[in-house]
Amino acid sequence: MDTKDILNEIEEIQKRPVEEQIDFYKKALQRDEEKTESRIYLYYNYAVLMYEYGDFRKAMEILEPFLMDYQSYPYIPKMISCFNLMGVATHCEKEYAVSRYYYSVALKIAQDNEDIYYYPYEYNNIAITYSAEKNYDMAYEYLELAEKHISNSASDMGAYVYINKTLLFMRMDLLEDAVEAYETSITKYHADSIIPNDAHLCAAMLSYKLGEMDRYEIYKAQILSRLDEMYTAEFIDSCRDLFDCGMDSGDDELINSILSAMDKHIAEHPNEIKVGITGAEFKYNYACKRGDTVAMLEALEQENHYKDLLIRQSEQNHVKSLQESMEINKQLRRAIASKEKAAAAKSQFLANMSHDIRTPINGIMGMLEIIRKTKGNQDKEEECLDKIEVSSKLLLSLVNDVLDMAKLDTDAVVLSHEPFNLDRICIETVEAVSFQAEEAGLEVTGEHDDYTGINVLGSPLHLKKILINLFSNSVKYNKPNGKIHMSMKTLEQTEDTITCEFKIRDTGVGMSQEFVEKKLFHPFVQADTSSRSNYTGTGLGMSIVKQLIDKMGGTISVESELGVGSCFTVVIPFEIDHEASLKQSEEAENADISGLNIMVAEDNELNMEIIEFLLTEQGAHVEKVQNGQEALDKFEGSEPGTYDVILMDLMMPVMDGISATKAIRASKHAEAETIPIIAMTANAFYEDERKCLDAGMNAHLAKPLDMKMVVSTIAECVGKIAD
């Protein structure tokens, strides 16, 4: 296909109905599959058409084949535009990290081809994604980079950068900086003529925040007089800021004017899906603020209408999407009905968390201060370090509870199916809480059947979490000089299955029968909220325990009496693993990583310092990089054998760990497919591990890092297990 001819065809087809345009692009892409400049234009314009109709997913689907193979095409600036459009589409879907990835690739393409015109555009785009995530520090950093390259680009870029700086400073409540940025956008870059809509919006919102209501009314009047002509699909994102300003200020005139202009635009352009869906969102938010349930439901119905229109206009069968949309609306209606009850429970939860998080933090800070003042007193330092460790574990437990509950609420937890020894689980559980029990002056006893040589398949991480949670509760709610007894016995065993009973009995404060029956397993509640200094926690533990046991196909029962104590009985079935061995634990003891060259990709300086120290202590050599892009560049520029293994954090700027791993595996380096890559992440669930493995990683390490596990995992991946 000749590029000039294709561009002429595209210009002509854009004058015809949408259906004819879609048919043209499909046939044009099918008739010639050569990787030419003209094909890039087809991909781009076809995707733009779907984007303008609000079908962002379809736009992404069109571009994906090209984006995955873009290196096979000749470079033209439109290639960068394709990645930018993908970034915009994913941004509209609120997938900000993914959007940032596409902008980063666009930037790299521009840099590889020394196309300096695009540098500030991409830095500006990346900044917008960070701002959407409320990561204002990173947003500012990238806007600074954009500003640095303005002189090398088109003059209009300065207007966009300084308008975005104005919006950023306003969101950070740095009003003096916002005023300075806005004045620069007007006086130096003429934003009021280059991007008048955005400039007037900034002026109105800035005037309101400064309390300059006369100026606010002037700019608002200018905007309202032109709102009908301004209100286009491209104006929506900016209009969102204006709408939020009206919501914050309680300016019903402004809100109603926006909604009226929106309704008029929808009436004149009934097929503009993006406008219709966004309009429904605005109406819903406004109705929520007024507490108008009828208006909420009307807004949801409007959203349904446009989602249905989107389904009909799509080329694929979207029946599933329709069903999902209907289910979402059912959930929304249920959420509205239970809003007050949920809000009350979560308010109590936040009050508890505020106290309980501060308690271990204060303990850590206090012990550190004591260490500083008692330098040289080794006994005192050891005592303080022990207490810091206890406080740190408590803090980690609080955070983990919140994260666990969030996962369970969305049904995102996937249980692993791996071999483990029941004896070892019981021993490790007691070890994990023994210090806590000892500190509380409690007597701990236990008994269990002989499980020597019996290994089962299941999720040891989650089983241990259940037992530790129950055990910790028995410690927390016990009496001075109280007792805890833990037992494990077999209820039933066949050739392939075993059903075990775990029983934890204490002499604690106990619970009322009413609390056990109606509240015990509900989130955000505790049996006693009158003594927060004694009973710390999120109120999530028992809810997490119940949901995990349900997922394992087990049961939990409770016997409790106020002032006497409680007994928790958990029954869980397991599949017997006939092929299990203790080889893994033996290997862990014999692991050796001395002399290994390890690349560590980690953006957090403190985490990097810790892992570097620990690895160096083990005799390894460490090379540090701060993001996935640096890891990729270092690896691709290295000779074979330079690195033995890569430790990869997942959440990093510029390029995340998953994307970096995929890029490494797809590179032309001789060791691209063989270099061991190990994930380091705070996401410790099985499904998170699966994501890492699916991306091409060899293993997964959960933060905070267990050094024995780190060493054994690295050694296993590189084949360094001593005989």
C-alpha positions in Angstrom: 0.0 0.0 0.0 1.3 3.4 -0.9 1.2 5.8 2.1 0.0 8.8 0.1 -2.8 6.8 -1.4 -3.9 5.4 1.9 -3.9 8.8 3.5 -6.1 10.1 0.7 -8.5 7.1 1.2 -8.6 7.8 4.9 -9.4 11.5 4.3 -12.3 10.5 2.1 -13.7 7.7 4.2 -13.9 10.0 7.3 -16.7 11.8 5.6 -18.9 8.7 5.5 -21.0 6.9 8.2 -19.2 5.1 11.0 -20.3 1.7 9.8 -18.7 2.3 6.4 -15.5 3.6 8.0 -15.2 0.4 10.1 -15.7 -1.8 7.1 -13.0 0.2 5.2 -10.4 -0.3 7.9 -11.1 -4.0 8.3 -10.8 -4.7 4.6 -7.7 -2.4 4.2 -5.9 -4.2 7.0 -6.9 -7.6 5.6 -5.9 -7.0 2.0 -2.2 -6.2 2.7 -0.4 -7.4 5.7 3.0 -6.0 4.8 4.6 -4.0 7.7 4.7 -0.6 6.0 4.1 3.0 7.0 0.6 3.0 5.6 -0.4 0.1 7.8 0.6 2.2 10.9 -1.8 4.9 9.7 -4.6 2.3 9.3 -4.1 1.0 12.8 -4.0 4.5 14.3 -7.0 6.0 12.5 -9.1 2.9 13.1 -8.3 3.0 16.8 -9.0 6.7 17.0 -12.5 6.1 15.5 -13.3 3.6 18.2 -11.8 5.8 20.9 -14.0 8.8 19.8 -17.0 6.5 20.1 -16.1 5.7 23.7 -15.2 2.1 23.0 -11.7 2.3 24.6 -11.4 -1.5 24.8 -11.9 -1.9 21.1 -9.4 0.8 20.4 -6.8 -1.1 22.5 -7.7 -4.4 20.8 -7.1 -2.8 17.4 -3.7 -1.4 18.3 -2.3 -4.4 20.3 -1.1 -6.5 17.3 0.9 -3.5 16.0 2.3 -2.5 19.5 3.5 -6.1 20.1 5.4 -6.1 16.8 6.2 -2.4 16.3 9.9 -3.0 16.1 9.4 -4.8 12.8 8.0 -1.6 11.2 9.9 1.4 9.9 10.0 4.4 12.3 7.6 7.2 11.6 6.3 9.7 14.2 2.8 8.1 13.9 4.2 5.1 15.7 4.6 7.2 18.8 1.0 8.4 18.3 -0.2 4.8 18.4 1.4 4.3 21.8 0.1 7.6 23.0 -3.4 6.6 22.0 -3.1 3.4 23.9 -2.0 5.4 26.9 -5.0 7.7 26.6 -7.4 4.7 26.2 -6.0 2.9 29.2 -6.1 6.2 31.2 -9.8 6.5 30.4 -10.2 3.0 31.8 -8.4 4.2 34.9 -5.5 1.8 34.4 -3.0 4.4 35.2 0.1 2.2 35.6 -0.6 0.5 32.2 -1.1 3.9 30.7 2.2 5.0 32.1 3.9 2.0 30.6 2.7 2.9 27.0 3.8 6.5 27.4 7.2 5.2 28.6 7.6 3.1 25.5 6.6 6.1 23.4 9.3 8.1 25.1 11.9 5.4 24.5 11.0 5.2 20.8 11.4 8.9 20.5 14.8 8.7 22.4 16.0 5.8 20.2 15.2 7.8 17.1 16.4 11.2 18.6 13.0 12.7 17.9 13.3 15.4 20.6 9.9 16.9 19.5 8.1 14.2 21.5 10.2 14.3 24.7 8.1 16.9 26.6 4.8 15.4 25.4 5.7 12.0 26.9 7.0 13.5 30.1 3.8 15.5 30.4 1.6 12.4 29.7 3.4 10.4 32.3 3.0 13.2 34.8 -0.8 13.2 34.2 -1.0 9.4 35.1 0.8 10.0 38.4 -1.4 13.0 39.2 -4.5 10.8 38.6 -3.1 8.3 41.2 -2.5 11.3 43.5 1.2 10.6 43.5 1.9 14.3 43.2 5.7 14.2 43.9 6.2 12.0 40.8 3.8 14.1 38.8 5.8 17.2 39.6 9.1 15.4 38.8 7.9 14.5 35.3 6.4 17.9 34.6 9.9 19.4 35.5 11.4 17.0 32.9 8.8 18.2 30.4 9.6 21.8 31.1 13.3 21.1 30.6 12.7 20.0 27.1 10.1 22.6 26.0 12.7 24.6 24.2 13.3 21.6 21.9 9.7 21.2 20.9 6.7 22.9 19.6 5.9 26.1 21.4 2.4 25.0 22.4 3.8 22.4 24.7 4.7 25.0 27.3 1.0 26.0 27.6 0.0 22.4 28.4 2.9 21.8 30.9 2.2 25.0 32.8 -1.6 24.5 32.9 -1.0 21.0 34.2 1.4 22.4 36.8 -1.3 24.8 37.8 -3.8 22.0 38.3 -1.2 19.9 40.2 -0.3 22.8 42.6 -4.0 23.4 43.2 -4.5 19.7 44.1 -1.5 20.0 46.5 -3.0 23.2 47.9 0.2 25.1 46.9 -1.8 28.1 45.8 1.1 30.6 45.4 2.9 28.1 43.1 -0.4 27.6 41.2 -0.7 31.3 40.6 2.9 31.6 39.4 2.4 28.6 37.0 -0.9 30.0 35.7 0.6 33.4 35.0 3.6 31.8 33.2 1.1 29.7 31.1 -0.6 33.0 30.0 2.2 35.5 29.7 4.9 33.3 28.3 3.0 30.5 26.5 -0.4 32.1 25.7 -2.4 29.2 27.1 -5.6 31.4 26.9 -5.3 31.3 23.1 -3.6 27.9 22.5 -5.9 25.9 25.0 -8.5 28.5 26.0 -10.9 26.0 27.5 -8.3 24.6 29.9 -6.9 28.0 30.7 -10.3 29.5 31.6 -11.1 26.4 33.8 -7.8 26.9 35.7 -8.6 30.6 36.1 -12.0 29.8 37.5 -10.9 27.1 39.9 -7.9 29.1 41.1 -10.0 32.2 41.8 -12.3 30.1 43.8 -9.5 28.5 45.9 -8.0 32.0 46.5 -11.4 33.2 47.7 -11.5 35.8 44.8 -15.2 35.3 44.2 -15.6 38.3 41.9 -12.9 36.9 39.5 -14.4 33.4 39.9 -17.8 34.7 38.8 -16.3 36.4 35.8 -14.4 33.3 34.6 -17.4 31.1 35.3 -19.6 33.4 33.2 -17.1 33.1 30.3 -17.1 29.4 30.6 -20.9 29.1 30.9 -21.5 31.4 27.9 -19.4 29.0 25.7 -20.2 25.7 27.5 -22.5 24.4 24.7 -19.8 24.8 22.1 -17.0 23.6 24.4 -18.8 20.5 25.5 -17.2 17.8 23.3 -15.8 14.4 24.0 -12.3 15.9 24.1 -13.4 18.4 26.7 -14.8 15.9 29.2 -11.6 15.4 31.2 -11.2 19.1 31.7 -14.8 19.5 32.4 -14.5 16.9 35.2 -12.3 19.4 37.1 -14.8 22.1 36.6 -17.6 19.8 37.9 -15.5 18.9 40.9 -15.0 22.6 41.6 -18.8 23.1 41.6 -19.2 20.1 43.9 -16.6 21.4 46.3 -18.0 24.9 46.3 -21.7 23.9 46.4 -22.2 26.0 43.2 -25.5 24.5 42.0 -25.6 27.0 39.2 -22.3 25.7 37.8 -23.3 22.1 38.2 -26.7 22.5 36.7 -25.2 24.4 33.7 -22.7 21.6 33.1 -25.4 19.0 33.3 -27.8 21.0 31.0 -25.0 21.5 28.4 -24.3 17.8 28.7 -27.9 16.9 28.1 -28.1 19.2 25.1 -25.0 17.7 23.6 -26.3 14.2 24.2 -29.6 15.1 22.6 -27.7 16.4 19.5 -25.2 13.6 19.5 -27.1 10.5 20.9 -24.4 8.1 19.8 -21.4 9.7 21.6 -20.9 7.0 24.2 -18.1 8.7 26.2 -20.2 11.8 26.7 -23.2 9.8 27.7 -21.4 7.6 30.2 -19.5 10.5 31.8 -22.8 12.5 32.0 -24.3 9.6 33.9 -21.4 9.6 36.2 -21.7 13.3 36.9 -25.4 13.0 37.6 -24.8 10.0 39.9 -22.2 11.9 42.0 -24.4 15.0 42.3 -27.4 12.8 43.3 -25.2 11.1 46.0 -24.3 14.5 47.4 -27.9 15.5 47.6 -29.0 12.1 48.9 -31.5 11.8 46.0 -31.9 8.0 45.6 -34.3 8.4 42.7 -31.8 10.5 40.8 -29.1 8.0 41.5 -31.1 5.2 39.9 -32.0 7.4 36.9 -28.3 8.1 36.4 -27.6 4.4 36.6 -30.3 3.8 34.0 -28.6 6.4 31.7 -25.3 4.6 32.2 -27.0 1.3 31.4 -28.4 2.8 28.2 -25.0 3.9 26.9 -23.3 0.7 27.9 -26.0 -1.1 26.0 -25.4 1.2 23.0 -21.7 0.4 23.3 -22.5 -3.3 23.2 -24.7 -3.0 20.0 -22.0 -0.9 18.2 -19.2 -3.3 19.0 -18.2 -5.9 16.4 -17.8 -8.7 18.9 -20.4 -10.5 20.9 -20.7 -8.5 24.1 -23.5 -10.5 25.8 -21.1 -11.3 28.7 -20.4 -7.6 29.1 -24.1 -6.8 29.3 -24.6 -9.4 32.0 -21.6 -8.0 33.9 -23.1 -4.5 33.6 -26.5 -5.7 35.0 -24.8 -7.4 37.8 -22.7 -4.3 38.7 -25.9 -2.2 38.8 -27.5 -4.8 41.2 -24.5 -4.5 43.4 -24.7 -0.7 43.3 -28.3 -0.8 44.4 -27.5 -3.2 47.2 -24.6 -0.9 48.2 -26.9 2.1 48.3 -29.3 0.2 50.6 -26.6 -0.7 53.1 -24.6 2.5 52.9 -25.3 3.8 56.4 -24.6 0.5 58.1 -21.3 0.0 56.2 -20.2 3.6 56.9 -20.8 3.2 60.7 -18.8 0.0 60.8 -15.9 1.4 58.8 -15.9 4.6 60.9 -15.3 2.5 64.0 -12.7 0.5 62.1 -10.8 3.7 61.1 -10.9 4.9 64.7 -9.5 1.6 65.9 -6.8 1.5 63.2 -5.7 5.1 64.0 -5.0 4.0 67.6 -3.6 0.6 66.8 -1.1 1.6 64.1 0.2 4.5 66.2 0.8 2.2 69.2 3.6 0.0 67.6 5.0 3.0 65.7 5.3 4.9 69.0 6.9 1.8 70.5 9.5 1.5 67.7 10.3 5.2 67.8 10.6 5.1 71.7 12.9 2.1 71.7 15.1 3.8 69.0 15.4 6.9 71.2 16.4 4.7 74.2 19.1 3.0 72.1 20.5 6.3 71.1 20.7 7.4 74.8 22.1 4.2 76.1 24.9 3.6 73.6 27.3 0.9 74.9 24.8 -0.8 77.2 24.5 -4.0 75.2 21.9 -5.6 77.4 19.6 -2.6 77.1 20.1 -2.4 73.3 19.2 -6.1 73.0 16.1 -5.6 75.1 15.1 -2.6 72.9 15.7 -4.5 69.7 13.5 -7.4 70.9 10.7 -4.9 71.6 11.2 -3.2 68.2 10.8 -6.6 66.6 7.6 -7.3 68.5 6.2 -3.8 67.5 7.2 -4.3 63.9 5.5 -7.7 63.7 2.4 -6.2 65.3 2.4 -3.4 62.7 2.9 -5.8 59.9 0.1 -7.9 61.2 -2.3 -4.9 61.2 -1.4 -4.0 57.6 -1.7 -7.7 56.5 -5.2 -7.9 58.0 -6.4 -5.0 56.0 -4.8 -6.3 52.8 -6.1 -9.8 53.4 -9.6 -8.5 53.9 -9.5 -6.4 50.8 -8.4 -9.5 48.8 -11.1 -11.7 50.3 -13.8 -9.1 49.8 -13.1 -9.1 46.0 -12.7 -12.9 46.0 -9.2 -12.4 44.7 -7.5 -14.9 47.0 -6.5 -18.1 45.3 -5.3 -20.9 47.6 -2.2 -22.7 46.7 -2.0 -26.5 46.3 1.5 -27.5 47.5 3.0 -30.2 49.7 3.7 -29.5 53.4 4.0 -31.3 56.7 1.3 -31.0 59.4 3.8 -31.4 62.3 5.9 -28.5 61.0 2.9 -26.2 60.7 2.0 -26.7 64.3 5.6 -26.2 65.5 6.0 -23.1 63.4 2.6 -21.7 64.7 3.6 -22.1 68.3 7.1 -20.6 67.6 5.5 -17.6 65.9 3.5 -16.6 68.9 5.5 -18.1 71.8 7.4 -14.8 72.5 4.1 -13.0 72.6 2.7 -15.6 75.1 5.8 -15.5 77.2 5.7 -11.7 77.4 2.1 -12.0 78.6 3.1 -14.5 81.3 0.9 -17.2 79.8 1.3 -21.0 80.1 1.2 -22.7 76.7 0.6 -26.5 76.3 -0.1 -28.7 73.3 -0.6 -32.2 72.0 -1.1 -33.8 68.7 -1.3 -37.1 66.9 1.8 -38.6 65.4 2.0 -37.1 61.9 5.5 -38.3 61.2 5.9 -38.9 57.5 2.4 -37.6 56.7 2.4 -34.8 54.2 -0.6 -33.2 52.7 -1.5 -30.9 49.8 -3.0 -27.5 50.5 -2.1 -23.9 51.3 0.3 -23.9 54.3 0.6 -20.1 54.3 -3.2 -19.7 54.8 -3.5 -22.6 57.3 -0.7 -21.1 59.4 -2.5 -17.7 59.2 -5.7 -19.3 60.5 -3.9 -20.9 63.5 -1.8 -17.9 64.3 -4.8 -15.6 64.2 -6.7 -17.9 66.6 -3.6 -18.4 68.9 -2.9 -14.6 68.9 -6.5 -13.9 70.0 -6.1 -16.4 72.9 -3.0 -14.5 73.9 -4.5 -11.0 73.5 -7.8 -11.7 75.3 -6.4 -13.9 78.1 -6.1 -13.2 81.8 -2.9 -12.7 83.8 -1.2 -16.0 84.3 -3.7 -17.6 82.0 -3.4 -20.8 80.0 -3.6 -21.8 76.3 -3.9 -25.3 75.1 -3.6 -26.3 71.4 -4.3 -29.8 70.1 -4.4 -31.4 66.7 -5.9 -34.8 66.0 -7.2 -36.9 63.1 -10.9 -37.2 62.8 -11.0 -39.4 59.7 -8.3 -40.8 57.3 -8.6 -42.8 54.1 -5.9 -43.8 51.7 -6.0 -40.4 49.9 -7.5 -37.9 52.4 -7.2 -36.9 56.0 -9.5 -34.7 58.1 -7.8 -32.9 60.9 -9.2 -31.1 63.9 -7.4 -28.1 65.4 -8.5 -27.0 68.8 -7.3 -23.9 70.7 -8.7 -23.4 74.2 -7.9 -20.5 76.6 -8.7 -19.2 80.0 -9.4 -15.6 78.7 -12.2 -13.0 79.1 -14.6 -15.0 76.9 -17.5 -13.7 74.8 -21.3 -13.5 75.2 -23.4 -16.0 73.3 -25.0 -13.2 71.4 -21.7 -11.8 70.2 -20.6 -15.3 69.1 -23.8 -15.9 67.1 -24.3 -12.4 65.6 -21.0 -10.5 65.4 -17.9 -12.7 65.8 -17.2 -13.4 62.2 -18.2 -9.9 60.9 -15.5 -7.5 59.8 -14.6 -4.4 61.8 -16.0 -5.7 65.1 -14.4 -6.7 68.4 -15.9 -8.2 71.5 -14.6 -5.4 73.7 -14.0 -1.9 72.4 -13.8 -0.2 75.8 -10.2 -0.9 76.4 -8.4 -0.2 73.3 -5.0 -0.1 75.0 -5.4 -3.7 76.0 -7.1 -5.2 73.0 -5.4 -4.0 69.8 -6.3 -5.0 66.3 -8.4 -4.2 63.2 -11.4 -6.3 64.1 -10.8 -8.2 60.8 -9.0 -11.3 62.1 -12.0 -13.6 62.8 -13.7 -12.5 59.5 -10.5 -13.5 57.6 -10.2 -16.8 59.5 -13.8 -17.7 58.7 -13.5 -16.9 55.0 -10.2 -18.8 54.6 -11.6 -21.9 56.4 -14.7 -21.7 54.0 -12.3 -21.6 51.0 -10.5 -24.7 52.3 -13.8 -26.6 52.6 -13.6 -26.7 56.4 -15.7 -25.6 59.4 -15.1 -23.5 62.6 -17.1 -23.7 65.8 -16.9 -21.7 69.0 -17.6 -22.3 72.6 -17.3 -19.3 74.9 -18.4 -18.1 78.3 -17.8 -14.6 79.7 -15.1 -14.6 82.4 -14.3 -18.3 81.8 -12.6 -18.5 78.3 -13.1 -19.7 74.8 -12.5 -22.8 72.7 -12.2 -22.6 68.9 -12.5 -25.8 66.9 -11.4 -25.9 63.3 -11.9 -29.0 61.1 -10.2 -29.1 57.6 -9.9 -31.9 55.1 -6.6 -32.4 53.2 -5.4 -34.5 50.3 -2.5 -36.8 51.3 0.7 -36.2 49.3 2.2 -39.7 48.8 5.2 -38.4 47.0 6.3 -35.7 49.5 9.8 -35.6 50.8 11.9 -33.4 53.1 14.4 -32.6 50.4 13.3 -29.0 50.2 14.0 -28.2 53.8 17.4 -30.0 53.6 18.3 -28.0 50.5 17.4 -24.7 52.3 20.0 -25.6 55.0 22.7 -26.3 52.3 22.0 -23.2 50.1 25.0 -21.1 49.1 25.0 -17.8 47.1 28.6 -16.7 47.7 30.3 -15.4 44.6 27.1 -14.8 42.7 26.6 -11.6 40.7 23.1 -10.4 41.5 21.3 -7.4 39.9 18.7 -5.9 42.3 16.0 -3.7 40.8 14.4 -1.7 43.7 13.2 1.9 43.7 13.0 2.3 47.5 16.4 3.4 48.9 15.9 1.8 52.3 14.8 -1.5 50.9 17.7 -1.5 48.5 20.1 -0.8 51.4 18.7 -3.7 53.4 18.8 -6.3 50.6 22.3 -5.1 49.5 23.6 -5.6 53.0 22.0 -9.0 53.5 23.2 -10.3 50.1 26.7 -9.0 50.6 26.8 -10.6 54.0 26.2 -13.9 52.2 29.2 -13.3 49.9 27.3 -12.2 46.8 28.1 -9.2 44.6 25.3 -6.7 44.0 24.6 -4.3 41.2 21.8 -1.8 41.9 19.2 -0.4 39.5 16.2 1.8 40.4 13.5 0.7 37.9 12.5 -1.9 35.4 13.8 0.1 32.4 17.3 0.4 34.0 17.2 -3.4 34.6 16.3 -4.0 31.0 19.0 -1.7 29.6 21.7 -3.1 31.9 20.8 -6.6 31.0 20.6 -6.0 27.2 24.0 -4.1 27.3 25.8 -6.9 29.3 28.0 -9.7 28.1 26.7 -13.3 28.7 27.6 -14.4 32.2 27.6 -10.9 33.7 24.7 -11.6 35.9 23.7 -14.9 37.7 20.3 -13.8 38.8 18.0 -10.7 38.8 15.9 -9.8 41.9 13.0 -7.7 40.6 10.7 -5.5 42.6 7.2 -5.2 41.0 6.1 -1.7 41.7 8.6 0.7 40.2 8.5 4.0 38.2 9.2 4.2 34.5 8.7 0.5 34.0 7.3 -2.0 36.5 8.8 -5.4 37.3 6.2 -7.5 35.3 6.8 -5.4 32.2 10.6 -5.4 32.6 10.5 -9.2 32.9 8.4 -9.6 29.8 10.8 -7.3 27.9 13.9 -9.2 29.1 12.4 -12.5 28.1 11.5 -11.1 24.6 15.0 -9.5 24.1 17.6 -10.8 21.7 20.2 -11.3 24.5 21.8 -14.7 24.6 20.5 -15.3 28.1 17.1 -13.8 27.7 15.3 -17.0 28.2 17.6 -18.5 30.9 18.6 -15.7 33.3 16.8 -16.4 36.6 14.4 -13.6 37.6 13.0 -13.6 41.1 10.1 -11.3 42.1 10.4 -9.2 45.3 7.0 -7.9 46.3 4.8 -7.0 49.3 2.0 -8.9 47.5 2.2 -12.3 49.2 -0.8 -14.1 47.9 -0.7 -17.2 45.7 -2.5 -15.3 42.8 0.3 -12.7 43.0 2.9 -15.4 42.7 1.1 -16.8 39.7 1.2 -13.4 37.9 4.9 -13.3 38.4 5.4 -16.8 37.1 3.1 -16.2 34.1 5.2 -13.1 33.2 8.3 -15.3 33.0 9.8 -15.1 36.5 11.3 -18.1 38.1 10.2 -17.6 41.7 8.5 -15.2 44.1 9.7 -13.7 47.4 7.3 -11.9 49.7 8.3 -8.7 51.7 9.4 -8.4 54.4 12.1 -10.7 53.1 13.1 -13.8 55.0 16.8 -14.1 54.4 16.9 -17.9 54.6 14.1 -18.0 52.0 15.9 -15.5 49.9 19.2 -17.5 49.9 17.5 -20.9 49.3 15.4 -19.5 46.5 18.3 -17.9 44.7 20.4 -21.0 45.2 17.7 -23.2 43.8 17.2 -21.0 40.8 20.9 -20.9 39.9 21.5 -24.5 40.9 23.8 -23.8 43.9 22.7 -26.4 46.5 25.6 -28.0 48.3 25.7 -31.8 48.5 
